[in-house]
Amino acid sequence: MTIHMTGAMMVVQALKDQGVDTVFGYPGGAVLPIYDEIFQQNEIRHILVRHEQGAVHAAEGYARSTGRPGVVLVTSGPGATNAVTGLTDALMDSIPLVVFTGQVSTALIGNDAFQEVDCIGITRPCVKHNFLVESVDDLASTIKKAFFIASSGRPGPVVVDIPKDVTADSAEYFYPETVSMRSYRPNLKGHSGQIKRASELIMSAKRPMIYTGGGVILGNASEELRDLVKMLGYPVTNTLMGLGAYPGTDEQFVGMLGMHGTYEANMAMHGCDVLVAIGARFDDRVTGDLEKFCPEAKIVHIDVDPSSISKNVSVDIPIVGCVSTVLKELNELILSSGFTKTPLEEDSWWQQINEWRALECLKYDRDSELIKPQSVIESLYRVTEGDAYITSDVGQHQMWAAQFYPFDKPRRWINSGGLGTMGFGLPSAMGVQVAFPDSTVACVTGEASFVMCVQELSTCLQYGLPIKVINLNNRYMGMVRQWQEFFYDRRYSHSYMDALPDFVRLAESFGHVGFRVEKTKDVDDVMSEAFSLKERLVFIDFITDQSENVYPMIAAGKGQHEMHLSPTDRELA
């Protein structure tokens, strides 16, 4: 039967046919026809945020935790431009999103009409792809293409820009089951010859290291990674985005690597003879000085994105393909080879790694009367028993959360990695809580980050989202202050917060519960009380030691082996 629909009806019907259950958005003139259709149905839930940046971050939280594309609907002009930060964040971290932006009528495009911007031009550098729908006849098929592009290959955000007259026009509706694009065909199966070469090199290693990133999580390959690591008996490290891909409490996990990674992870990277990079892109926060990176290593690189391979670091065996598919084939080859792993206690490489571990690079003053931020994260881990979704903003608190909250499952650590977006924490937590209403969701934030999207406390009240906000309040932009202390002779230029709100009263003014904690002895009790309030958002303002810095640290321009472990122990390597 032929069904004629308006463009607005098509958008809503296409979302239903795609299996979308949630849209995050904010209305405006150019998208009112779509909002009218949303009003007249009950299958798709719409979450009204308080700022378009919050909408995209919330959709990111939804996508990062579920693995399904997040969906956003915003209006033209400032609605679209307010979404740009979230789009760029999603692009940097390879998060699948489909973002619908309203546009002025086609006849007005280019006339500087009210709330007109060149959305296609503005978003081109910060999306995987974008579309301007110029005819209602193309609308449904374009939406299908958008979801296909967003979720296949290396995932990413896709913008669909829809002029208002297109939503008003009518045409026959047809939503294709599949889509084929001649210009876009991601390679999913790795080259068998390369995989065989990789298996032989990996099994010959004397000082091996397995380096994994967010691509393992995005590619749903955590199980295959665990099988590989256990079969080989090799050490494994995760990037910031890869935390949870391998269980953080396992003895073969040597911690996060990179600028604020563990001493043992970075030293093992520097000293390895075979490096197996899986779903990681060798970004600057991991490699340090490229001239000093893994000087003795033969490198295997597995990634679904061919443009990421040998982009920053030349590799010896490149393998382009879906991480899970490649790892399955790799595991089968190693298993069939009769490979026998050396017991950890007898392996000289592991003995060396354990010597590095013995330095206890994450130790801190546990007897301090001032609240140490590390102790707050440890308390959070205890009260949640390591089984929560943890979002973070960006800065010192983010690093402490990554260091002191071990993740044993993928998609539990939700943070802004590549772009480092302050304000990400609360709205992304909203997206996670919407996706998993019965799960525990905590947002680890700092006072400077939190105020950037503080308005979303209103959204949390409207939809009854019982997020627990852990504010590590040191009255500074902590990471900025840390760099100014180290590299700018303590000239704290505009890094301190002179006019902070009373966060407890602020949270209460939005209808939530607030606590302020100033003494170390009260941390555990207040944390437990907060998490006992299952139905309420609780904001806990922890007044922490202002002087505390994140260690270990690799300074800019240094190699992985040139680490600072504390203010007094400089470059122990």
LUMZAFI-841206 format. One record per residue (C-alpha): residue number from 0; x, y, z. Coordinates in steps of 0.02 Angstrom, whole numbers. Layout:
<nodes>
kedren,c1,c2,c3
NUM,X,Y,Z
...
</nodes>
This chain:
<nodes>
kedren,c1,c2,c3
0,0,0,0
1,64,171,-48
2,78,288,101
3,96,475,77
4,172,575,218
5,235,748,253
6,421,765,280
7,394,790,466
8,295,629,475
9,432,541,378
10,565,593,503
11,467,519,648
12,418,362,553
13,597,333,494
14,659,345,673
15,530,214,723
16,580,102,578
17,761,122,629
18,720,62,805
19,757,228,890
20,679,242,1063
21,750,408,1124
22,783,580,1049
23,874,720,1141
24,830,893,1082
25,771,1072,1095
26,632,1147,987
27,635,1300,877
28,544,1373,729
29,627,1271,591
30,588,1104,673
31,414,1138,744
32,330,1026,613
33,438,881,673
34,401,921,854
35,215,923,815
36,230,745,748
37,330,691,901
38,188,758,1009
39,62,647,920
40,150,481,956
41,210,381,1107
42,340,260,1039
43,488,378,1039
44,535,467,1200
45,596,646,1183
46,711,717,1317
47,704,906,1326
48,877,971,1374
49,917,1150,1422
50,1054,1181,1293
51,1093,1101,1126
52,1270,1058,1181
53,1190,960,1322
54,1080,869,1195
55,1228,806,1096
56,1327,757,1252
57,1174,665,1319
58,1158,572,1153
59,1344,532,1167
60,1316,459,1341
61,1173,355,1272
62,1279,295,1124
63,1438,263,1224
64,1347,157,1352
65,1229,61,1236
66,1328,47,1074
67,1177,112,979
68,1176,279,886
69,1121,428,988
70,991,541,906
71,976,730,922
72,851,857,855
73,892,1044,858
74,832,1196,766
75,921,1303,637
76,1045,1444,671
77,1103,1446,853
78,1027,1275,881
79,1145,1202,753
80,1297,1303,806
81,1270,1259,990
82,1282,1076,939
83,1454,1094,858
84,1555,1061,1016
85,1463,898,1046
86,1482,847,863
87,1669,876,870
88,1681,780,1033
89,1591,633,954
90,1701,639,799
91,1862,636,901
92,1802,487,1003
93,1716,395,859
94,1541,399,935
95,1391,357,822
96,1265,499,819
97,1131,557,699
98,1095,742,726
99,946,822,639
100,960,1009,618
101,821,1121,557
102,854,1239,414
103,762,1387,338
104,656,1351,185
105,754,1307,28
106,701,1468,-59
107,780,1569,83
108,947,1477,94
109,1085,1602,58
110,978,1754,95
111,1034,1779,275
112,860,1735,334
113,813,1733,518
114,910,1594,608
115,999,1539,450
116,1175,1471,456
117,1272,1367,332
118,1254,1209,435
119,1336,1099,303
120,1487,1214,291
121,1503,1238,479
122,1490,1054,524
123,1591,980,379
124,1756,976,478
125,1677,904,635
126,1568,761,571
127,1594,598,482
128,1470,655,349
129,1328,777,326
130,1175,794,214
131,1067,938,157
132,898,866,109
133,833,970,-35
134,680,864,-80
135,556,768,25
136,575,624,-98
137,753,597,-33
138,716,616,151
139,684,437,209
140,829,362,109
141,945,498,174
142,901,457,354
143,939,274,320
144,1107,321,246
145,1143,432,397
146,1119,289,520
147,1221,172,411
148,1368,291,399
149,1361,338,584
150,1367,159,648
151,1476,67,521
152,1665,62,498
153,1742,187,615
154,1585,262,694
155,1553,447,702
156,1423,587,700
157,1316,622,547
158,1214,781,522
159,1051,784,423
160,1002,965,384
161,816,979,341
162,739,1140,271
163,570,1185,344
164,479,1172,178
165,542,993,157
166,457,946,320
167,294,1021,254
168,298,941,80
169,220,770,50
170,280,616,-44
171,269,428,-45
172,357,352,107
173,478,208,88
174,612,165,214
175,741,46,140
176,795,-106,242
177,973,-95,181
178,1081,35,99
179,1229,21,-19
180,1341,169,-57
181,1470,151,-194
182,1581,283,-115
183,1573,210,61
184,1616,28,90
185,1710,-1,253
186,1826,-149,258
187,1771,-266,397
188,1874,-423,367
189,2061,-414,395
190,2188,-484,271
191,2218,-665,320
192,2400,-660,264
193,2434,-508,374
194,2347,-589,521
195,2455,-745,501
196,2613,-637,495
197,2553,-547,651
198,2522,-710,744
199,2698,-771,707
200,2777,-607,764
201,2671,-601,922
202,2716,-778,972
203,2902,-743,946
204,2904,-594,1065
205,3020,-592,1216
206,2958,-426,1287
207,2781,-410,1219
208,2652,-276,1254
209,2469,-267,1206
210,2410,-88,1186
211,2221,-66,1168
212,2109,83,1140
213,1928,134,1123
214,1913,39,959
215,1903,-124,1057
216,1750,-59,1149
217,1671,20,995
218,1701,-142,899
219,1624,-249,1038
220,1785,-349,1047
221,1816,-354,1234
222,1783,-540,1246
223,1903,-578,1104
224,2034,-466,1185
225,2018,-557,1351
226,2038,-724,1263
227,2195,-663,1173
228,2277,-591,1329
229,2241,-744,1436
230,2300,-864,1300
231,2465,-771,1278
232,2498,-722,1459
233,2560,-551,1400
234,2543,-383,1489
235,2403,-270,1427
236,2369,-85,1443
237,2220,25,1398
238,2212,203,1337
239,2096,324,1427
240,1959,282,1302
241,1994,96,1312
242,1971,74,1500
243,1858,-74,1534
244,1901,-162,1371
245,2007,-276,1480
246,1965,-303,1665
247,2054,-170,1767
248,2073,-286,1918
249,2159,-427,1823
250,2341,-465,1862
251,2393,-448,1680
252,2326,-271,1669
253,2468,-148,1703
254,2359,6,1710
255,2321,149,1593
256,2463,217,1489
257,2504,390,1427
258,2533,561,1503
259,2455,512,1669
260,2469,325,1651
261,2558,207,1769
262,2746,195,1777
263,2741,9,1737
264,2628,32,1584
265,2735,168,1507
266,2900,83,1545
267,2836,-82,1473
268,2784,10,1316
269,2956,90,1301
270,3048,-72,1330
271,2945,-195,1228
272,3010,-285,1075
273,2837,-323,1000
274,2693,-201,1018
275,2517,-258,973
276,2407,-103,950
277,2222,-144,943
278,2089,-11,910
279,2207,129,962
280,2268,278,862
281,2437,324,940
282,2381,497,993
283,2504,621,1068
284,2446,593,1249
285,2499,411,1231
286,2658,421,1128
287,2745,571,1204
288,2897,617,1097
289,2876,515,937
290,3065,506,914
291,3077,410,1078
292,2921,301,1058
293,2947,112,1074
294,3124,119,1003
295,3151,-70,994
296,2976,-129,949
297,2905,-213,797
298,2727,-149,787
299,2566,-237,738
300,2419,-117,715
301,2239,-178,703
302,2105,-47,665
303,1947,-30,563
304,2000,142,500
305,2138,132,368
306,2177,317,388
307,2230,288,570
308,2363,159,526
309,2539,230,510
310,2466,405,529
311,2572,451,681
312,2685,299,702
313,2751,186,564
314,2698,6,591
315,2771,-159,529
316,2611,-261,507
317,2454,-159,470
318,2286,-249,478
319,2129,-156,424
320,1967,-233,482
321,1836,-248,616
322,1930,-277,779
323,1819,-420,839
324,1831,-512,672
325,2020,-492,663
326,2046,-546,843
327,1939,-702,818
328,2048,-755,672
329,2206,-710,766
330,2151,-809,919
331,2112,-962,814
332,2284,-956,733
333,2374,-943,899
334,2266,-1079,977
335,2296,-1199,833
336,2484,-1166,835
337,2507,-1256,1000
338,2577,-1098,1082
339,2621,-1122,1265
340,2629,-970,1376
341,2765,-949,1507
342,2698,-942,1686
343,2699,-763,1746
344,2811,-802,1897
345,2943,-879,1783
346,2944,-747,1647
347,3089,-624,1654
348,2986,-489,1568
349,2852,-502,1701
350,2985,-496,1835
351,3043,-330,1763
352,2865,-264,1755
353,2836,-313,1936
354,2993,-217,1985
355,2917,-62,1905
356,2753,-99,1993
357,2843,-104,2159
358,2873,84,2147
359,2686,108,2181
360,2672,255,2064
361,2494,297,2119
362,2530,311,2306
363,2473,469,2395
364,2462,537,2572
365,2325,436,2656
366,2349,521,2825
367,2309,696,2765
368,2179,796,2861
369,2134,881,2697
370,2027,776,2582
371,2133,696,2448
372,2038,679,2284
373,2108,504,2258
374,2026,446,2419
375,1857,509,2357
376,1870,403,2200
377,1920,252,2304
378,1768,282,2415
379,1659,293,2259
380,1728,126,2201
381,1690,44,2368
382,1512,109,2383
383,1469,57,2204
384,1568,-106,2219
385,1647,-65,2052
386,1482,-91,1962
387,1424,80,1903
388,1425,190,1751
389,1550,328,1782
390,1550,487,1678
391,1676,625,1700
392,1714,800,1647
393,1891,848,1595
394,2040,889,1703
395,2125,822,1859
396,1966,738,1922
397,1953,643,1757
398,2129,574,1777
399,2101,525,1958
400,1941,435,1910
401,2034,341,1773
402,2177,296,1891
403,2081,246,2047
404,1918,169,1984
405,1959,3,1899
406,1836,-42,1762
407,1804,-227,1734
408,1672,-204,1599
409,1668,-106,1436
410,1553,44,1410
411,1556,89,1596
412,1683,231,1581
413,1603,377,1489
414,1718,523,1460
415,1777,650,1333
416,1945,588,1272
417,2003,666,1109
418,1925,838,1123
419,1933,855,1312
420,1766,945,1331
421,1728,1029,1496
422,1541,1019,1532
423,1529,842,1461
424,1502,751,1626
425,1324,792,1681
426,1234,786,1512
427,1323,624,1464
428,1268,550,1631
429,1090,598,1584
430,1105,498,1423
431,1170,346,1517
432,1034,357,1650
433,899,372,1516
434,969,216,1431
435,987,120,1595
436,857,189,1717
437,887,54,1848
438,1078,65,1848
439,1192,168,1958
440,1263,319,1867
441,1391,436,1943
442,1466,594,1869
443,1642,638,1930
444,1667,822,1899
445,1759,978,1953
446,1686,1146,2000
447,1752,1231,1841
448,1686,1096,1724
449,1519,1078,1810
450,1462,1257,1791
451,1480,1244,1601
452,1324,1136,1587
453,1247,1166,1757
454,1077,1205,1678
455,1052,1020,1644
456,1011,997,1828
457,840,1057,1772
458,828,917,1643
459,875,790,1777
460,732,849,1887
461,604,847,1747
462,643,667,1702
463,684,602,1875
464,863,552,1838
465,945,498,2002
466,1125,536,1953
467,1255,553,2090
468,1371,701,2058
469,1543,689,2139
470,1620,863,2137
471,1808,868,2175
472,1812,1051,2222
473,1987,1125,2236
474,1932,1304,2192
475,2045,1301,2039
476,2042,1246,1860
477,2148,1105,1925
478,2240,1043,1772
479,2273,1220,1712
480,2343,1263,1884
481,2452,1106,1882
482,2532,1155,1717
483,2554,1334,1776
484,2641,1268,1932
485,2760,1157,1833
486,2795,1259,1678
487,2747,1441,1712
488,2834,1474,1879
489,2669,1469,1975
490,2594,1614,1881
491,2413,1560,1904
492,2339,1665,1767
493,2150,1655,1774
494,2149,1476,1836
495,2068,1508,2005
496,1883,1524,2037
497,1840,1686,2129
498,1652,1678,2127
499,1598,1499,2150
500,1418,1464,2199
501,1364,1371,2353
502,1344,1206,2261
503,1235,1128,2396
504,1109,1270,2389
505,1123,1273,2200
506,1078,1089,2188
507,936,1114,2311
508,869,1261,2211
509,849,1142,2064
510,752,1021,2175
511,895,901,2214
512,990,846,2369
513,1157,925,2412
514,1298,880,2533
515,1460,971,2575
516,1607,870,2641
517,1761,954,2714
518,1841,819,2821
519,1922,656,2768
520,1834,559,2906
521,1663,604,2832
522,1696,548,2653
523,1637,368,2666
524,1482,406,2771
525,1418,543,2657
526,1456,440,2502
527,1354,295,2572
528,1210,408,2620
529,1207,487,2447
530,1199,320,2358
531,1063,259,2475
532,948,392,2402
533,904,286,2251
534,771,401,2178
535,858,570,2197
536,996,663,2110
537,1127,699,2243
538,1265,828,2225
539,1414,800,2342
540,1534,945,2355
541,1701,875,2416
542,1818,1015,2470
543,1986,941,2420
544,2169,984,2443
545,2208,1126,2324
546,2390,1079,2308
547,2364,901,2248
548,2429,860,2075
549,2404,713,1957
550,2551,592,1953
551,2634,506,1867
552,2657,633,1731
553,2749,641,1566
554,2786,821,1523
555,2758,884,1347
556,2903,841,1234
557,2962,696,1343
558,2965,511,1303
559,2863,376,1390
560,3013,329,1497
561,3042,507,1558
562,2912,513,1695
563,2888,618,1849
564,2820,513,1991
565,2803,651,2121
566,2864,827,2155
567,3022,756,2236
568,3053,602,2129
569,3090,678,1960
570,3116,566,1809
571,3151,404,1900
572,3166,310,1738
</nodes>
